Amino acid sequence: MASTAVEISGLTKAFGANQVLNGIDLELHKGEVTVLMGANGAGKSTLVKVICGVHPADKGEIRLNGKPLHAATPSEAIRAGIVTVHQSINDGVIPDLDVASNLMLDKLAEPGAGFFLKRREIRAEARKVAASIGLIVDVTRPVGELDLADRQLVAIARAMTHEPELLIMDEPTSSLSAKEAERLFALLERLRDTGVAILYISHRTSDIRRLADRIVCMRDGEIVGRFDQKPLDYEAAVHAMLGHGMTEADLSFKPAGEVVLALERLQITPGAKPINLNINQDEVIAITGLVGSGKSRLAAILFGLEQPVSGEMRLNGAPYAPMSPGQAIAKGVFLCPKDRGSNGILPDHNLTKNITAPFLARYSTGSILNRKAEARAARATIEKLNIVCQSEGDDIGTLSGGNQQKIMVGRWLSEACNLLILDEPFQGVDIKARRDIGDKIHETAKGRATIVMASEMDEVLEIADRIVVLADHAVAGDHDNGDLDLRLVLAQVAGQANNDHTKTASGQ
């Protein structure tokens, strides 16, 4: 039997009257990957923050290798051997510094590191660290210039420099392609084989089945399920996490209305095949593909953040060529962006402002803002999406990641539009929150066209009336989500099917 790296006994934590952790008992074993599952608000993030020194526990004890752990700060936890890669990428990297400085920052900050920096040596050492996890990147580039996946890998590589006893990873594959995720899995398996204990927070079936030695489930601040018998019972774990069984999504496919958006010979990157695609009123289109397939690039073009290479777009029959998000919003085209941490939430504002910010003119007379109307709109969004908070005046930072995601989606659902684009709206949320968001997308879909960019196939199947596959920045397939050939869809996602299977009925 594996020896214990971390033993948690009777751990409690409350914020005011809110009891977040209620007597947590948990062992994390050396050389094992323990997957932690729990709905948003179950206490996962608080448990991790107590372990890694962000919050002090009210009661209980944490022991590392049999000795009491008294980490009052994240730095003390790191020095003890507990390293966390957070879901928010910007918690693990400093965008304004180059890759080399990010990878070596913790070592440079150690006592005795020296006043004068030998940049050539730093870069050489950083290249070794990057190579150890298969990260191919120019270490002289600022991290802020990298795409989301590479920033994630830099954060992971930085964590590896600490040679951790316990590595905690919070939804690490949410922004990685299949190839990049496989590289991460191989790295974690190597770490596991060297005796590192790994606590892996995820709800992705593919991640869990690939990595988990054990599943632990949390609900309402308590451990409610432990699963270590092989094969691991994922359905039972979901039942323990939610308190009820995992029901099938209730999709009633809607007939398509008039064409809202027509893409005609649209080339989104140099050398890519042109896209011909119609997006219709009343239906929800899921656009899927691997990371790098062109989903976010297409979303950025539709919202005026980037420009196509060539081709035309028509919105409700009229030429559409936005040069900025402001122009897109004025035409009734809304985008809920992919990375809520850097592109979505307004961290210095409350829930009301986070919901109403793009539409303040609608709550104003002249230069006078009607705060009561603004607050009413925010309360309506909070109620519709079952957002867990005290009031619409709460700071956005007090919410869990899943509830922040609901705020982002609710912002764009709160106003009528012609076209709503949601780029990975389920990123980092649990199954229940995913269903809540999906239900509201469908309930409000009538009268507009809706595009959902999603990488996970279970998310696609739950949300879509129609599924469009992108590969190499071009359409590889177009399918009704009814009598679906899933093998063909997956082959197209992987770029292993020819493009003769695209659907002619949608204008292909």
C-alpha positions in Angstrom: 0.0 0.0 0.0 1.2 3.5 -0.9 2.6 5.5 2.0 0.9 8.7 3.1 2.3 12.1 1.9 -0.4 14.3 3.4 -2.8 13.5 6.1 -5.7 15.9 6.8 -7.7 15.4 10.0 -10.8 17.3 11.2 -10.3 20.3 9.0 -12.9 23.1 9.4 -13.1 26.6 7.9 -15.8 29.2 8.0 -16.2 32.7 6.6 -18.5 34.5 8.9 -21.6 32.4 9.3 -20.8 30.4 6.1 -19.3 27.0 7.1 -17.3 26.1 4.1 -15.3 23.1 5.4 -16.9 20.8 7.9 -14.5 18.2 9.4 -12.5 17.1 6.3 -10.5 13.9 6.8 -8.4 13.0 3.8 -5.1 11.1 3.0 -3.1 11.8 -0.1 -0.7 9.0 -0.9 2.8 9.1 -2.5 2.8 7.9 -6.1 -0.9 8.3 -6.5 -3.2 10.7 -8.5 -6.2 11.6 -6.3 -8.9 13.2 -8.4 -11.1 15.7 -6.3 -14.6 16.2 -7.7 -17.2 18.6 -6.3 -19.9 21.0 -7.5 -19.2 24.7 -7.4 -19.4 25.8 -3.8 -18.6 22.3 -2.4 -15.5 23.6 -0.8 -12.8 22.3 -3.1 -11.1 25.7 -3.7 -11.1 26.5 0.1 -9.6 23.1 0.9 -6.8 23.7 -1.6 -6.2 27.3 -0.2 -6.0 25.9 3.3 -3.5 23.2 2.3 -1.3 25.7 0.4 -1.3 28.4 3.0 -3.7 31.0 1.6 -6.2 30.6 4.4 -5.7 29.4 8.0 -7.9 26.5 9.1 -10.2 27.1 12.1 -9.7 23.6 13.4 -7.9 20.4 12.4 -4.5 19.4 11.4 -2.4 18.9 8.2 0.6 16.6 8.4 3.2 16.3 5.7 5.3 13.1 5.7 4.1 12.5 9.3 5.1 16.0 10.6 2.6 18.8 11.4 2.5 21.4 8.6 2.2 25.0 9.7 2.3 26.9 6.4 0.9 30.4 7.1 1.6 31.6 3.5 1.9 30.1 0.0 5.6 30.7 0.1 6.0 28.6 3.3 3.9 25.8 1.7 6.0 25.8 -1.4 9.2 25.6 0.7 7.7 22.6 2.6 7.0 20.9 -0.8 3.4 21.7 -1.5 3.0 23.4 -5.0 -0.3 24.4 -6.6 -1.1 25.1 -10.3 -4.2 27.2 -10.1 -7.0 27.2 -12.7 -6.6 31.0 -13.3 -3.4 31.1 -15.4 -2.5 34.6 -14.2 -2.1 33.2 -10.7 0.9 31.1 -11.9 2.7 33.5 -14.2 3.6 37.1 -14.5 2.6 38.2 -18.0 5.0 41.2 -18.2 8.1 39.1 -17.5 9.7 36.8 -20.1 9.4 33.1 -20.0 12.9 32.6 -18.5 12.2 35.0 -15.7 8.9 33.3 -14.9 10.4 29.8 -14.9 13.3 30.9 -12.6 11.6 33.5 -10.6 11.2 31.5 -7.4 14.9 30.4 -7.4 16.0 34.0 -8.1 14.0 35.1 -5.1 15.7 32.7 -2.7 18.2 34.1 -0.2 21.7 34.1 -1.6 20.6 34.1 -5.2 22.8 37.1 -5.8 22.1 40.8 -6.6 23.4 40.7 -10.2 21.5 38.4 -12.6 23.4 36.4 -15.1 20.8 36.5 -17.9 22.5 34.0 -20.2 22.7 31.4 -17.3 19.1 32.1 -16.4 17.9 31.5 -19.9 20.0 28.3 -20.3 18.5 26.9 -17.1 15.0 28.0 -18.1 15.4 26.1 -21.4 16.2 22.9 -19.5 13.1 23.4 -17.3 10.9 23.9 -20.4 12.4 20.9 -22.1 11.7 18.7 -19.1 8.0 19.0 -19.8 8.2 19.2 -23.6 7.5 22.9 -23.7 8.9 24.4 -26.9 8.9 28.2 -26.6 11.2 31.1 -27.0 12.2 31.8 -23.4 13.0 35.5 -24.2 9.3 36.2 -25.1 7.1 37.9 -22.6 4.6 35.4 -21.2 1.7 37.9 -22.0 2.4 37.4 -25.7 1.9 33.6 -25.5 -1.4 31.9 -26.2 -3.4 30.5 -23.3 -2.2 26.9 -23.7 1.5 28.0 -23.6 0.9 30.2 -20.6 -0.6 27.2 -18.8 2.4 25.1 -19.6 4.7 27.8 -18.4 2.8 27.8 -15.1 3.1 24.0 -14.8 6.8 24.1 -15.7 7.4 26.8 -13.0 5.7 24.5 -10.5 8.1 21.6 -11.5 11.1 23.6 -10.4 10.1 23.1 -6.8 10.4 19.3 -6.9 7.1 19.0 -5.0 6.1 16.4 -2.4 2.4 17.3 -3.2 1.4 18.8 -6.5 -2.1 20.3 -6.7 -3.6 20.9 -10.1 -6.9 22.8 -10.6 -8.5 22.0 -14.0 -5.1 22.0 -15.8 -6.3 20.8 -19.2 -9.1 23.4 -19.7 -7.0 25.4 -22.2 -4.8 22.6 -23.6 -5.1 20.8 -26.9 -5.3 17.0 -27.0 -1.6 16.8 -27.8 -0.6 19.3 -25.1 -2.8 17.5 -22.6 -1.2 14.2 -23.5 2.2 15.8 -22.8 0.9 16.9 -19.4 -0.5 13.4 -18.6 2.9 11.8 -19.4 4.6 14.3 -17.2 2.2 13.6 -14.3 2.7 9.9 -14.7 6.5 10.4 -14.5 6.0 12.4 -11.3 3.7 9.8 -9.9 6.3 7.1 -10.6 8.9 9.1 -8.6 6.6 9.1 -5.6 5.0 12.6 -5.8 1.5 12.8 -4.4 -0.9 14.5 -6.9 -4.2 16.1 -6.1 -6.0 16.7 -9.4 -9.2 18.8 -9.5 -11.3 18.0 -12.6 -14.7 17.0 -13.9 -13.5 15.9 -17.3 -14.2 12.3 -17.9 -11.3 11.9 -20.3 -8.8 13.3 -17.7 -10.2 11.2 -14.8 -10.2 7.9 -16.8 -6.7 8.6 -18.0 -5.1 9.6 -14.7 -7.0 8.7 -11.6 -5.9 6.2 -9.1 -8.6 7.3 -6.8 -11.6 9.6 -6.8 -12.7 11.7 -3.8 -16.0 13.6 -3.9 -17.0 16.7 -1.9 -20.4 18.1 -1.3 -21.4 21.0 1.1 -18.0 21.1 2.7 -17.7 17.4 3.4 -16.1 14.3 1.9 -19.1 12.3 0.6 -17.5 9.6 -1.5 -14.2 7.7 -2.0 -13.6 5.5 -4.9 -10.5 3.4 -5.3 -11.7 0.0 -6.7 -10.7 -0.5 -10.3 -12.3 0.1 -12.6 -13.2 3.4 -10.9 -17.0 4.0 -10.9 -17.3 7.5 -12.5 -21.2 7.4 -12.5 -21.2 6.6 -8.7 -18.8 9.5 -8.1 -21.0 11.9 -10.0 -24.0 10.7 -7.9 -22.0 11.3 -4.7 -20.9 14.7 -5.9 -24.4 15.9 -6.9 -26.5 14.0 -4.4 -28.5 12.5 -7.2 -27.9 10.6 -10.5 -26.5 12.1 -13.6 -29.5 12.6 -15.9 -29.5 12.8 -19.6 -29.8 16.3 -21.1 -33.3 17.0 -22.2 -32.8 18.4 -25.7 -35.8 19.2 -27.9 -34.4 20.1 -31.2 -35.8 23.3 -32.7 -36.5 24.0 -36.4 -34.1 26.6 -37.8 -35.4 30.0 -38.6 -34.2 32.6 -41.1 -30.5 33.0 -41.8 -29.0 35.5 -39.3 -25.3 35.2 -40.2 -23.9 34.1 -43.5 -20.2 33.4 -44.0 -19.2 33.5 -47.6 -15.8 32.3 -48.7 -14.4 33.5 -45.4 -10.7 32.7 -45.0 -9.8 33.2 -41.3 -6.0 32.5 -41.6 -3.6 32.6 -44.6 -3.7 29.3 -46.5 -6.8 28.0 -44.8 -9.8 26.7 -46.9 -12.6 29.3 -47.1 -15.6 28.9 -44.9 -19.1 28.9 -46.2 -21.6 28.6 -43.4 -25.1 29.8 -42.4 -26.1 30.4 -38.8 -29.8 30.5 -38.3 -32.3 32.1 -35.9 -33.6 30.1 -33.0 -31.0 27.3 -33.1 -27.9 26.7 -31.0 -24.9 25.8 -33.1 -21.9 24.2 -31.3 -18.6 24.8 -33.1 -16.1 22.2 -31.9 -12.5 21.2 -32.7 -9.2 20.9 -31.1 -7.3 23.8 -29.5 -5.8 25.6 -32.4 -8.5 24.5 -34.9 -9.7 28.1 -35.3 -12.7 28.4 -32.9 -11.4 31.3 -30.9 -10.0 33.0 -34.1 -13.4 32.8 -35.7 -15.1 34.2 -32.6 -12.7 37.1 -32.6 -13.4 37.9 -36.2 -17.2 37.8 -35.7 -16.8 40.2 -32.7 -14.5 42.7 -34.5 -11.3 41.8 -32.5 -9.5 40.5 -35.5 -10.0 40.7 -39.3 -10.4 37.9 -41.8 -7.9 37.3 -44.7 -10.7 37.4 -47.2 -14.3 36.7 -47.8 -17.6 38.3 -46.7 -20.0 38.2 -43.8 -23.6 39.1 -43.9 -25.8 39.8 -40.8 -29.6 39.7 -41.5 -28.8 40.1 -45.2 -26.6 43.2 -44.8 -22.8 43.4 -45.1 -21.2 42.9 -41.8 -17.5 43.8 -41.2 -17.0 45.0 -37.6 -13.7 46.7 -36.9 -14.1 46.7 -33.1 -16.2 45.1 -30.4 -18.1 48.4 -30.1 -19.2 48.1 -33.7 -20.2 44.4 -33.2 -22.3 45.2 -30.1 -24.0 48.1 -31.9 -25.1 45.5 -34.6 -26.4 43.2 -31.9 -23.4 40.7 -31.9 -22.3 39.7 -28.4 -19.3 37.6 -27.4 -18.7 35.9 -24.0 -14.9 35.4 -24.1 -13.0 32.2 -23.3 -10.6 33.4 -20.6 -12.7 34.9 -17.8 -9.7 35.8 -15.7 -8.1 38.2 -18.2 -10.9 38.9 -20.7 -14.1 38.5 -18.8 -14.7 39.6 -15.2 -14.1 43.1 -13.9 -12.2 42.2 -10.7 -12.6 45.6 -9.0 -16.3 45.8 -9.4 -19.4 44.1 -7.8 -21.8 41.7 -9.5 -24.1 44.4 -10.7 -21.4 46.2 -12.7 -20.0 42.9 -14.0 -23.5 42.1 -15.5 -24.4 45.6 -16.8 -21.1 47.1 -17.8 -21.5 46.7 -21.6 -25.1 48.2 -21.5 -24.9 51.1 -19.1 -26.4 53.5 -21.7 -29.6 51.4 -21.4 -29.8 52.2 -17.7 -29.1 55.9 -18.1 -31.0 59.0 -18.9 -28.5 61.5 -20.3 -25.5 61.2 -18.0 -27.6 60.0 -15.0 -27.4 56.3 -14.2 -30.5 54.6 -12.9 -28.9 52.4 -10.2 -32.2 50.8 -9.2 -32.9 49.6 -12.7 -29.3 48.4 -13.0 -29.7 46.5 -9.7 -33.0 45.0 -10.8 -31.4 43.7 -14.0 -28.6 42.1 -12.0 -30.9 40.5 -9.5 -32.9 39.0 -12.4 -29.8 37.5 -13.9 -28.6 36.1 -10.6 -32.0 34.4 -10.0 -32.3 33.0 -13.6 -28.8 31.4 -13.4 -29.0 30.2 -9.8 -25.9 32.2 -8.9 -24.8 31.6 -5.3 -24.2 35.0 -3.6 -25.4 37.2 -0.8 -26.6 40.0 -3.1 -26.0 41.8 -6.3 -23.6 44.1 -4.4 -21.1 41.4 -3.7 -17.6 41.7 -5.1 -17.0 39.4 -8.0 -13.9 37.9 -6.3 -16.1 36.5 -3.5 -17.7 34.0 -5.9 -16.5 30.6 -6.8 -15.1 30.1 -10.3 -18.3 28.4 -11.5 -20.5 31.3 -10.3 -18.1 33.8 -11.9 -18.6 31.9 -15.1 -22.4 32.2 -14.7 -22.0 35.9 -14.2 -20.1 36.2 -17.5 -22.6 34.2 -19.4 -25.5 36.0 -17.7 -24.1 39.4 -18.7 -24.7 38.6 -22.4 -27.9 36.7 -21.8 -29.4 39.7 -20.0 -30.0 41.7 -23.3 -31.6 40.8 -26.6 -29.2 40.4 -29.6 -29.0 39.1 -33.1 -26.1 36.8 -32.6 -24.7 35.5 -29.3 -21.2 33.8 -29.4 -20.1 31.9 -26.2 -16.4 30.8 -26.3 -16.0 27.8 -24.0 -18.8 28.9 -21.6 -18.5 25.7 -19.6 -14.8 26.0 -18.9 -13.9 25.2 -15.3 -17.5 24.5 -14.1 -19.0 21.4 -12.7 -21.8 19.3 -14.2 -24.6 21.0 -12.4 -23.4 24.5 -13.3 -23.0 23.3 -16.9 -26.6 22.2 -17.0 -27.8 25.5 -15.4 -25.9 27.5 -18.0 -27.0 25.2 -20.9 -30.6 25.4 -19.8 -30.6 29.3 -19.9 -28.9 29.4 -23.2 -31.7 27.3 -24.7 -34.5 29.0 -22.8 -33.4 32.4 -24.2 -32.4 31.2 -27.7 -35.6 32.2 -29.5 -35.2 35.3 -31.7 -31.5 35.1 -32.1 -28.7 32.9 -33.5 -26.4 31.3 -30.9 -22.9 29.9 -31.4 -21.2 27.9 -28.6 -17.5 27.2 -29.0 -16.8 24.0 -27.1 -13.9 21.4 -27.1 -15.4 18.7 -24.9 -17.7 16.3 -26.8 -20.1 15.7 -23.9 -20.6 19.5 -23.7 -21.3 19.7 -27.4 -23.8 16.9 -27.4 -25.7 18.5 -24.5 -26.0 22.0 -25.9 -26.2 21.7 -29.7 -29.1 21.7 -32.2 -26.4 21.5 -34.8 -22.7 20.6 -34.6 -20.0 22.3 -36.8 -16.5 20.8 -36.7 -13.5 23.0 -37.4 -10.1 21.6 -38.3 -7.1 23.6 -39.6 -9.2 26.8 -39.6 -11.8 25.4 -42.0 -15.1 23.5 -41.7 -14.6 19.8 -41.6 -18.2 18.8 -40.9 -21.7 20.0 -40.3 -24.2 17.7 -38.5 -27.7 17.8 -37.0 -27.5 16.7 -33.4 -30.1 14.0 -33.9 -29.2 10.8 -35.7 -25.5 11.6 -35.3 -22.5 9.6 -36.5 -20.3 10.3 -33.5 -17.4 8.3 -34.9 -17.4 10.5 -38.0 -17.6 13.7 -35.9 -14.6 12.5 -33.7 -12.6 11.7 -36.9 -13.3 15.1 -38.3 -12.3 16.8 -35.0 -9.0 14.9 -35.1 -8.6 15.9 -38.8 -8.7 12.3 -39.9 -11.8 12.5 -42.2 -12.1 14.2 -45.6 -14.4 17.2 -45.9 -17.0 15.6 -48.2 -19.2 15.0 -45.2 -20.1 18.6 -44.6 -23.9 19.3 -44.7 -25.2 20.9 -47.9 -28.5 21.9 -46.2 -26.8 24.6 -44.2 -25.3 26.3 -47.1 -22.0 24.3 -47.3 
